[in-house]
Amino acid sequence: MLTNKTIKILIAFDEKLVAEGLKAILTNQNNLDVIALLKNDERIFNIIPQLNPDIIIFEFAFWMAKYAELMAKVHSSFPELKILIVSELVSPEIIKDIMPSINGYVIRTCSSEKVILSINEIFESGKYLCPKALDELFNCTRRVKEDSLLTIREREVLCSWIESNGNDEIANTLNISISTVRTHMNNIRQKLGNLNHLQLMIYACRQNILNQNFRPICPNCRSFCN
């Protein structure tokens, strides 16, 4: 259960502007105290014992594989310390990999209220995964309109885009110009909404856009697109 004690927060950041914004939001809460901001590097292992925070917020501009190892190392070194990550949308495999080491994950496009809620929920129940992350990961087609909106050519371009290494390869495969590839991809994004690479792969998987009915088409889809 929550107590009346002030929660001491350490923010480790990639982007100082984002960290300062988080600090401004959190310090307006009576039970939250941001005690320090520092860059994401090995110094945190020296700073944590000195400041003795209750929770550390890791702000990652872009998720990298090395962060999973970092989270495991922090958790192992300071098992009582709560860990909250604020970063981009990642695959279910990454979430499953890091959740034993962390207490919460909030994607960067969530509201400031969700960050505050996540901290309180972590101290209330131990774990928190923001609803938007769950929705994006496991129901990412909610904004996608009917597949019939894509023309046959757009479906071919999307299929090639997922399997290719760039617009040059798509153009060669489909025997069209690079500018035509860009035009088709712009049209696809306008029709399907502002989906990221992972979400477009999931969409293509669920809609069987690839030839030979490959399901799933990528490891990222494996746990929820069959």
Salt bridges, closest charged atoms under 4 A:
GLU15 OE1 - ARG108 NH2 3.17
ASP41 OD1 - ARG43 NE 3.17
GLU42 OE1 - LYS73 NZ 3.43
ASP54 OD1 - LYS5 NZ 3.24
GLU59 OE2 - ARG108 NH1 2.48
ASP135 OD2 - ARG142 NE 2.51
GLU136 OE2 - ARG142 NH2 3.10
GLU136 OE2 - ARG143 NH1 3.30
ASP147 OD2 - ARG155 NH1 2.26
GLU154 OE1 - LYS191 NZ 2.86
GLU156 OE1 - ARG153 NH1 2.70
